[in-house]
Amino acid sequence: MRGGPTDTCNLLCLCPGHHDAHHRGEFTITGNADLPDDHPDAVRFRSTNDGKPITYRHPPPRHRAEPLPAGKPYTGPTGERMYARNVEFVRRSQPANLVGGRA
């Protein structure tokens, strides 16, 4: 809504491409962003070309046409095997101090 109050019911996140398309007038946005999608007054998108609703579609599944090529296993700097049972990730309360690109 152009010129509307900055209330959560008027706020909506758009990627830069869709933001620009909206301001070029390619589609309209109406409704209340605070309401769930199944509510009749929730946010709706419509094409300005034909006025038809624009609905969300899940992206098509990504299937590989061919299997990945066989690769050779990564060899670490010491040549030893890495066992997942010996790996432990620890959440830090503070970001690491990076020196020379390393923690």
N, C-alpha and C positions, 0 to 999 in steps of 0.2 A: 504494500500500500504506500504510494508516494505521499509524503507529507503527513502520514499518520503518526500517532504517538508511539514512543518507544516502549511498548508493553510486550510481554511475552506472547500474547495472542497475535501480535503483528510480526513477530520475528520468525525467520526461517533461514536455515543454512542452505546455500546453493554453492556449487563449485563455480569458479570464475567463468567457465564457458556458458553454463546455464544462467548465471547472473546477467551476463552480457546479452544473451538471447532474450531474456525477459525484458530488459531495457530496450532492446531493438523492437519489441512488440511481437515476438514470435509466439508467446503464450501468455495467458493471464493466470494469476494466482488469487484465489478467494478463500474465505473461510477462516476459522480460528485455529491457530497452531497449537493451542493448549488442549484441544480435544483429541481423543483417540481417532484413528483412521475410520473406524466403523460408525462414528457419530455423523448424522446427516449434515451438521454444520462444520465438520472438520475441513482442513485445507483441501482444496481441489485445484487441479491444473487443467486448463483448457487451451486447445490450439486456437489461435486467432484466425487461421485460414478457414476452418470449417466449424469452429465452436465445439468440436467433439472433445470429450474428456480424455485427458492423457493419464493413463494408469501405469502403475509400476509393473514391469515384467522382469522376472528372474532372468539373469544372463544364461545363455545356453551352456550346457555342460562342456567342459573342456576335455575333449578326447584327443589323444595323440593319434595321428594317422599311422605313425610307425613307432615301434618301441624305441626307447632310448638306446643309443649305441653302447656296447659293452665298453667299459672304461677300466683302466687299471687302478687298483686301490691306491689311496694316498699313503705315501710313506713319510712319516714324521721325521723331524730332524735327528732323532736318536735311533731311528730304525725299529723302535719297539712298537708293539701293538697297543692300541688303546682299547680298554675294556670299559663299557658304559657303566658297569657297577663301581668303577673306581672314580667316576666323575661326579662332582658335587657342585651345584651352583648355589651361591650364597647371595641373598639380597642385601645390598648395601644400604645403609641409612643415609649416606652421603655419596654424591658422585665421586668417582675415582679422580685423583689428580693426575692428569695426563702429562707426561714428560716425553717428548720425542715421539708422540703418537702411541705410547704404551702406558698402561695403568701401572 
